[in-house]
Amino acid sequence: MTVLARLLFPVVASLAVVPLASCATSPVVSFDDSLRSADAQLDQLRPVLRRYPPNLSNSTQRGEVEDRWRATEATLVALQRSNPDEPRVLLRLGELYRFGHNLDVPGAGERCVSTPEHLISIDPSNVGIDHNITGFSRISFTEPTIPASGRWE
C-alpha cells in the first residue's frame, strides 16, 4: 500500500459509514394534501374576510389575519407554479384575492379579476367561477315582458 493510500484509507472508510438519519429527506407533500391545507386556511379566513368591511375587532387581529392571508397566498402560489392551469387552484386563488381586496391588500383587487379571467379562458364551463371567486353570479335575470295580448303563448 502506498503512503497516499494509507493516508486516504481512514478518510474514505469513514465516509462510507453515513448514518441513515442524515440521508433522510423531508417528506414529499402531495398536491391533494397541499390543496386540503389551503382549504383549511381559507376556511379560517372566510368568516372574517368574506364581506367588506372585514369582521375585525382590532389592529392586533388585523395583523394576525394579514399574516394568515399571506401564508395562504404562499401555499396557493406554490401550487399554481407547479400547476399553472389547474382550475381547483385558480378557484381558490380567486377567492383568496377577493378576500385580500376586502382586506385592502395592494394588487389583490386586480388579481381577483385576472384570476377568474384566466380560469374562464381555459375552462369557460367551470361552474365554480360564478360564486366562488366573485361572490356574485354571472347569470342575470331580466324581468319578462308581458305580451300585448296579456297572455303567454
trRosetta pair geometry for C-beta under 8 A, 3 or more apart (Angstrom, degrees):
i j d omega theta_ij theta_ji phi_ij phi_ji
1 5 4.8 -122 -173 88 89 127
1 6 5.4 106 128 -58 119 89
1 9 7.7 -10 -170 -40 140 140
2 5 4.6 96 54 7 79 102
2 6 7.0 -145 94 -5 42 86
3 6 5.8 -55 -150 37 32 110
3 7 6.4 29 152 -18 65 107
4 7 5.7 -57 -149 37 31 110
4 8 6.1 16 159 -8 67 113
5 8 6.0 -64 -139 46 28 102
5 9 6.0 45 160 -44 66 102
6 9 6.0 -36 -139 11 27 118
7 10 7.8 -68 178 27 29 96
7 11 7.7 10 141 -1 61 116
8 11 5.5 -67 -158 44 50 112
8 12 5.6 43 151 -19 85 110
9 12 6.0 -59 -140 41 28 106
9 13 5.9 28 162 -20 65 111
10 13 5.7 -55 -140 40 28 112
10 14 6.2 28 160 -20 64 107
11 14 6.0 -57 -150 34 26 107
11 15 6.7 26 152 -19 61 106
12 15 5.7 -56 -153 33 33 113
12 16 6.8 39 151 -28 64 102
13 16 5.8 -50 -155 23 34 115
13 17 7.4 13 156 -3 63 102
14 17 6.5 -65 -156 42 37 96
15 18 7.2 0 179 -56 48 98
18 22 5.8 -104 172 67 96 123
18 23 6.4 93 122 -48 120 106
19 22 5.0 89 72 0 89 102
19 23 7.7 -165 100 -5 52 86
20 23 5.7 -62 -160 35 43 111
20 24 7.3 63 145 -45 68 89
21 24 5.7 -29 -162 -6 43 118
29 33 5.0 -122 -174 87 84 128
29 34 5.5 100 132 -57 116 92
29 37 8.0 -6 -180 -13 138 142
30 33 4.5 98 56 5 81 103
30 34 7.0 -146 95 -4 44 85
31 34 5.8 -59 -152 38 30 110
31 35 6.3 30 151 -20 66 107
31 79 7.0 107 -146 -138 80 99
31 82 7.6 -139 -101 102 104 128
31 83 6.9 76 -136 -35 130 144
32 35 5.5 -52 -145 36 33 114
32 36 6.4 36 154 -20 65 102
33 36 5.7 -52 -149 35 32 112
33 37 6.5 36 150 -21 63 104
34 37 5.5 -50 -150 34 34 115
34 38 6.5 36 151 -19 65 102
34 75 6.5 -178 -173 -173 91 96
34 78 7.4 -111 -166 95 142 110
34 79 5.5 170 127 -83 130 112
35 38 5.6 -51 -149 35 34 112
35 39 6.4 39 149 -22 64 103
35 79 6.8 107 -76 -128 73 153
35 88 6.2 7 -137 134 137 129
35 89 7.3 -99 -105 -80 100 75
35 92 7.6 -174 -147 -23 81 158
36 39 5.4 -49 -149 33 34 116
36 40 6.6 37 152 -20 64 101
37 40 5.7 -52 -152 33 33 111
37 41 6.5 32 149 -18 64 105
37 75 6.1 -134 108 -155 110 145
38 41 5.5 -54 -150 37 35 113
38 42 6.3 35 152 -18 67 105
38 72 6.4 104 -143 -155 73 82
38 75 4.9 -177 -87 120 91 127
38 76 5.3 100 -131 -72 137 86
38 79 6.9 -56 -42 -11 148 149
38 92 5.5 59 139 168 130 155
39 42 5.7 -54 -145 38 31 110
39 43 6.3 39 152 -26 64 103
39 92 7.3 -91 -78 -113 64 133
40 43 5.5 -48 -149 30 32 117
40 44 6.9 32 151 -19 61 101
41 44 5.9 -55 -159 31 34 110
41 45 6.7 23 150 -12 66 109
41 68 6.8 -180 -162 178 93 90
41 71 6.7 -142 -139 103 139 97
41 72 4.0 173 139 -99 135 103
41 75 6.4 141 11 32 158 152
42 45 5.6 -61 -147 42 37 107
42 46 6.0 55 155 -45 70 99
42 72 6.4 123 -65 -152 64 141
42 92 6.3 -114 -56 -152 149 98
42 95 6.4 47 -146 107 133 129
42 96 6.6 -95 -102 -76 102 89
42 99 8.0 -170 -139 -21 80 154
43 46 5.8 -36 -142 9 28 121
44 47 8.0 -64 -178 25 29 95
44 48 8.0 -2 145 8 59 116
44 68 6.2 -103 108 -180 126 144
45 48 6.0 -82 -163 50 46 103
45 49 5.1 -19 167 23 90 125
45 65 7.0 114 -124 -157 82 91
45 68 6.2 -179 -76 120 98 118
45 69 6.3 103 -116 -88 138 76
45 72 6.5 -60 -26 -20 143 163
45 96 7.5 55 83 -121 160 74
45 99 5.5 45 148 -165 127 159
46 49 6.8 -79 -119 53 17 81
46 50 5.2 31 -171 -52 64 112
46 99 7.6 -88 -94 -93 44 132
47 50 6.9 -21 -109 1 14 112
47 55 6.6 -64 141 55 71 143
48 54 5.6 26 156 -173 78 101
48 55 4.9 -126 -138 61 51 92
48 56 6.6 63 -167 -68 106 72
48 65 5.6 -132 130 -121 154 137
49 54 5.1 -17 -104 -119 60 108
49 55 7.7 -112 -50 25 32 81
49 65 7.0 155 -54 -179 111 128
49 69 7.4 102 -64 -89 161 118
49 99 3.8 60 130 -152 137 97
49 100 7.9 26 -174 -47 144 30
49 102 5.0 141 -170 81 81 131
49 103 5.8 -30 -125 -50 119 102
50 99 7.1 -33 -79 -98 41 91
50 102 7.5 73 126 -10 4 174
50 135 7.4 145 -174 -110 82 126
51 54 7.4 148 79 -103 60 35
51 55 7.1 60 57 -36 100 94
51 102 6.9 128 108 -141 19 143
52 101 7.9 -58 -73 116 128 83
52 102 4.5 -140 -78 -133 88 90
53 56 7.7 -84 145 25 99 94
53 102 7.4 143 -149 -176 32 87
54 62 7.7 117 87 -113 136 86
54 65 7.1 150 164 133 149 162
54 102 5.4 118 -64 140 89 103
54 103 5.7 39 -46 -91 145 69
56 61 5.2 173 -156 100 84 114
56 62 4.8 55 -167 -75 149 83
56 65 6.5 -106 -98 9 113 150
57 61 5.4 68 47 15 80 153
58 61 5.3 98 56 11 70 100
58 62 7.1 -124 106 -7 39 92
59 62 5.2 -50 -145 35 38 118
59 63 6.4 43 154 -22 67 100
60 63 5.9 -52 -154 32 31 111
60 64 6.7 29 150 -16 63 105
61 64 5.6 -55 -150 37 36 112
61 65 6.2 34 153 -18 69 106
62 65 5.8 -56 -146 39 30 109
62 66 6.2 33 154 -21 65 106
62 103 8.0 151 -155 -152 86 97
63 66 5.7 -52 -145 35 30 112
63 67 6.4 32 154 -19 63 105
64 67 5.7 -54 -151 35 31 112
64 68 6.4 30 151 -17 65 107
65 68 5.5 -53 -146 39 34 112
65 69 6.2 40 151 -25 65 104
65 103 6.8 -155 124 -119 115 132
66 69 5.5 -50 -146 33 32 115
66 70 6.5 32 154 -18 64 104
66 103 6.6 159 -93 172 77 136
66 105 7.6 153 -134 -85 91 103
67 70 5.8 -54 -149 36 31 110
67 71 6.4 30 153 -18 64 106
68 71 5.7 -53 -147 37 32 113
68 72 6.4 33 153 -19 64 106
69 72 5.8 -58 -151 37 29 111
69 73 6.4 32 150 -21 64 105
69 96 7.2 144 -157 -168 80 94
69 99 6.6 -157 -123 117 113 115
69 100 6.0 134 -179 -91 132 83
69 103 6.1 -106 -72 34 167 171
69 105 6.8 -147 134 -62 145 143
70 73 5.5 -51 -147 35 33 113
70 74 6.4 37 153 -22 65 102
71 74 5.7 -49 -149 32 32 113
71 75 6.7 35 151 -19 62 103
72 75 5.7 -51 -152 33 35 113
72 76 6.4 23 155 -10 67 109
72 96 5.8 -163 123 -126 118 131
73 76 6.0 -63 -146 44 30 104
73 77 5.8 30 159 -20 69 111
73 93 8.0 79 -131 -131 67 80
73 96 6.0 163 -85 153 73 141
73 100 7.4 55 -73 -70 127 135
74 77 5.9 -53 -137 38 26 109
74 78 6.4 30 159 -20 61 107
75 78 6.1 -61 -156 34 25 110
75 79 6.7 21 150 -15 62 107
76 79 5.5 -52 -149 37 37 113
76 80 6.2 37 152 -21 68 104
76 89 6.2 149 -161 -163 84 86
76 92 5.6 -150 -118 110 130 112
76 93 5.0 164 154 -82 136 84
76 96 6.1 -171 16 4 161 158
77 80 5.5 -51 -145 37 34 112
77 81 6.5 43 153 -28 64 98
77 93 7.6 101 -71 -111 59 120
78 81 5.8 -46 -151 25 32 114
78 82 7.1 13 157 -2 61 104
79 82 6.3 -69 -156 45 32 98
79 83 6.0 -30 165 39 71 108
79 86 7.3 -86 151 61 98 141
79 89 4.8 -162 120 -120 116 127
80 83 6.5 -84 -128 70 27 68
80 84 5.9 60 174 -112 72 47
80 86 7.3 -144 -113 42 55 101
80 89 5.1 169 -80 148 74 136
80 90 7.3 98 -110 -73 110 65
80 93 6.3 34 -62 -58 136 146
81 84 7.1 13 -136 -72 17 81
83 86 3.7 16 146 -20 118 130
83 89 5.7 137 91 -7 113 149
85 90 7.6 -10 -158 -37 33 131
85 118 8.0 -130 -117 156 71 104
85 122 5.1 -162 -159 -150 111 168
86 89 4.3 62 85 12 107 111
86 90 6.7 168 86 -12 54 88
87 90 5.5 -60 -141 42 35 110
87 91 6.1 40 160 -25 70 103
87 119 6.0 95 -127 -145 77 104
87 122 7.4 -152 -73 95 89 113
87 123 5.2 -24 -85 29 129 160
87 126 5.5 -163 -151 -113 139 147
87 128 7.2 124 161 48 110 131
88 91 5.9 -47 -147 30 28 113
88 92 6.7 23 156 -12 60 107
89 92 5.9 -62 -154 40 32 107
89 93 6.2 31 152 -19 68 108
90 93 5.6 -52 -141 38 33 112
90 94 6.2 39 157 -24 65 104
90 115 5.7 174 -166 -179 83 92
90 116 7.6 135 156 -92 105 40
90 118 6.4 -135 -139 91 136 106
90 119 4.3 163 130 -79 141 111
91 94 5.8 -56 -151 33 27 113
91 95 6.6 24 153 -15 62 106
91 119 6.8 101 -64 -119 63 158
91 126 7.5 -138 -72 159 113 135
91 128 4.7 -16 -119 131 139 137
91 129 7.3 -110 -105 -78 90 52
91 132 5.0 15 -171 110 103 146
91 133 6.4 -113 -145 -58 58 96
92 95 5.8 -53 -149 37 33 110
92 96 6.2 35 152 -20 66 107
93 96 5.5 -55 -146 38 33 112
93 97 6.2 30 156 -18 67 105
93 111 7.6 -86 156 157 101 112
93 115 5.1 -151 107 -142 105 146
94 97 5.9 -55 -146 37 28 107
94 98 6.5 33 152 -21 62 102
94 112 6.4 93 -160 -147 64 55
94 115 4.1 -167 -84 107 81 127
94 116 4.9 80 -125 -55 142 84
94 119 6.9 -56 -44 -8 138 142
94 129 7.8 8 84 -130 173 64
94 132 6.8 86 84 115 116 90
94 133 3.4 -27 137 -123 134 108
94 134 7.8 -38 161 -44 120 54
95 98 5.6 -51 -152 32 34 114
95 99 6.6 35 149 -17 64 102
95 132 5.4 -65 -66 164 116 82
95 133 5.8 -105 -60 -105 63 47
96 99 5.5 -53 -154 36 35 113
96 100 6.3 39 147 -22 67 104
97 100 5.1 -45 -143 36 39 118
97 101 6.4 48 152 -24 64 96
97 108 4.8 -178 -160 -166 71 78
97 109 7.6 174 162 -71 96 14
97 111 4.2 -129 -135 101 146 99
97 112 3.9 -165 119 -74 106 70
97 115 5.9 150 21 1 146 142
98 101 5.6 -46 -152 29 33 114
98 102 6.7 33 148 -15 62 102
98 108 7.7 -166 -54 157 9 105
98 112 4.7 112 -73 -135 59 125
98 133 6.4 155 -35 -178 130 51
98 134 7.1 172 -94 -121 139 23
98 135 6.3 156 -176 -25 152 111
99 102 5.6 -55 -154 37 35 112
99 103 6.3 26 149 -13 67 110
99 108 7.8 -87 78 180 50 142
100 103 5.4 -60 -144 45 34 108
100 105 3.7 -56 -175 39 96 133
100 108 3.0 -147 111 -131 114 151
100 109 7.9 -132 100 -41 89 49
100 111 7.5 8 68 64 139 118
100 112 7.3 -163 59 -57 96 108
101 104 7.5 36 -178 -77 32 28
101 105 7.0 -71 -64 44 29 84
101 108 4.5 -151 -58 109 61 105
101 109 4.2 99 -116 -80 114 71
101 112 5.1 -36 -30 -24 133 150
103 108 7.3 39 56 36 90 168
105 108 4.0 71 77 -26 102 131
107 110 5.6 -56 -160 40 56 111
107 111 6.0 47 147 -15 81 109
108 111 5.7 -61 -145 45 34 107
108 112 6.0 46 152 -33 68 103
109 112 5.4 -48 -147 26 30 117
109 113 7.0 22 154 -11 60 102
110 113 6.0 -61 -161 37 34 105
110 114 6.1 20 152 -11 71 112
111 114 5.5 -55 -129 46 38 105
111 115 5.7 45 167 -29 70 106
112 115 6.5 -42 -136 27 19 111
112 116 7.6 8 163 -2 50 104
112 133 7.3 154 -170 176 74 91
112 134 7.9 113 163 -103 100 57
113 116 6.9 -69 -160 41 29 97
113 117 6.3 28 151 -19 66 115
114 117 5.4 -58 -145 39 35 117
114 118 6.3 39 156 -23 68 102
115 118 5.9 -53 -151 32 29 110
115 119 6.5 27 152 -16 63 107
115 133 6.8 -162 97 -141 107 131
116 119 5.2 -53 -144 40 40 114
116 120 6.0 44 155 -22 70 102
116 129 5.5 115 -151 -150 106 98
116 133 4.4 141 -75 130 122 163
116 134 6.6 -6 -44 -48 168 93
117 120 5.7 -51 -146 35 30 112
117 121 6.5 33 153 -23 62 105
118 121 5.7 -54 -151 32 31 113
118 122 6.8 9 158 -2 65 107
119 122 6.3 -69 -150 46 30 95
119 123 6.0 -44 176 50 70 97
119 126 6.2 -75 159 51 107 151
119 129 5.9 178 108 -94 127 111
119 133 7.5 -177 38 -51 149 154
120 123 7.2 -89 -122 69 19 54
120 124 5.3 48 -170 -106 68 65
120 126 7.6 -126 -95 38 49 107
120 129 6.1 90 -74 -133 86 159
121 124 7.6 40 -94 -64 11 85
123 126 4.2 59 123 -36 113 114
126 129 5.0 93 93 -23 97 103
127 130 6.2 -35 -173 12 55 113
128 131 7.2 -85 -160 53 42 77
128 132 4.6 -7 178 10 85 136
128 133 7.5 86 136 -20 79 91
129 132 7.0 -57 -98 46 12 94
129 133 5.8 -21 -153 17 52 124
129 134 7.6 37 162 -4 64 102
129 138 7.2 9 112 -18 103 128
130 134 7.3 -63 -177 39 29 110
130 136 7.7 -95 178 107 64 46
130 137 4.8 19 180 -132 109 65
130 138 5.2 -104 -114 9 87 88
130 139 6.9 11 -138 -7 135 91
131 134 7.4 -84 -127 56 16 77
131 135 7.0 38 -165 -123 53 20
131 136 7.7 -153 -111 73 50 12
131 137 6.3 -5 -71 -81 79 75
134 137 8.0 -174 77 -50 120 16
134 138 7.7 102 33 -55 151 78
137 140 7.8 167 103 -64 94 49
146 150 6.5 15 161 -120 114 46
147 150 6.7 -102 82 -16 78 15
147 151 6.4 -49 69 62 124 47
147 152 6.7 151 7 -93 119 42
147 153 7.1 47 -27 -8 166 95
